[in-house]
Amino acid sequence: MSVTNNQPPLETFTIQQCTAEDEDGAIAVCLQTGDSGNDASLLFNDPKVLGYRFVAPYVHLSPDLAFVLKDLEGNVCGYVLAALDSVSFYTQYVNEWLPKMKQLYPNIPSGDNKNIYYKLNNKY
């Protein structure tokens, strides 16, 4: 590959459907960007709680619309998550996902709590 203007070649990334093997990487990216785009690692005692709240539900409840961005080494460095039907997703989230989270984190606030990020931040 030739280099023009003495600039190094751009790194190549791939986008692929998120698999179970990618979930921890996506959760790590969530933590690394979880403070308004900045690293939130110092804000949480449990490094997975933020990802369990904002990433994992899509990976498990809406897997067809969960994608990861990977670098050349295959490391997850980004993600795109969506739900085809927000109302249905939210219903599943409250009925299926939150009970699983409450097993891991018994004091976690309910899904209807508008200050869930604040409460997670102060407890976990």
C-alpha positions, 0 to 999 in steps of 0.5 A, spaced: 500 500 500 502 506 498 502 512 502 500 519 499 502 526 503 507 522 508 500 520 512 500 513 515 494 509 512 487 509 515 485 504 520 480 499 518 474 497 522 469 492 521 461 492 523 458 486 525 452 483 529 454 483 536 455 476 539 455 473 546 463 474 545 462 481 544 458 483 550 463 484 555 467 488 550 461 493 548 460 493 556 467 496 557 466 501 551 459 503 555 463 504 561 469 508 557 464 513 554 459 513 560 460 520 563 458 524 557 463 521 552 468 521 557 471 515 562 466 513 567 470 508 570 471 512 577 464 513 578 462 506 579 465 500 583 462 495 579 465 496 572 459 492 569 453 496 572 452 501 567 453 496 561 448 492 564 443 497 564 444 500 557 448 495 553 446 488 555 438 489 554 439 490 547 444 485 546 439 480 549 432 483 547 434 485 541 439 481 538 438 483 531 439 490 531 445 490 536 452 491 532 459 492 534 465 496 531 471 492 531 478 494 530 483 490 526 485 486 532 478 484 533 477 488 539 470 492 540 471 499 540 464 501 539 457 499 538 450 501 535 444 498 539 436 499 537 429 496 538 424 495 532 419 497 537 420 501 543 414 500 547 415 492 546 422 493 548 421 497 554 415 492 556 420 486 555 426 490 559 421 491 565 418 484 565 424 480 563 431 484 564 430 488 570 428 482 574 435 479 572 438 485 574 435 485 581 438 479 582 445 481 581 444 488 584 438 487 589 438 495 590 437 497 583 432 502 582 426 500 578 425 501 570 420 507 571 425 511 575 427 517 571 434 518 575 436 511 574 443 513 572 444 518 578 442 512 583 446 507 579 452 512 580 451 513 587 450 505 589 454 501 584 
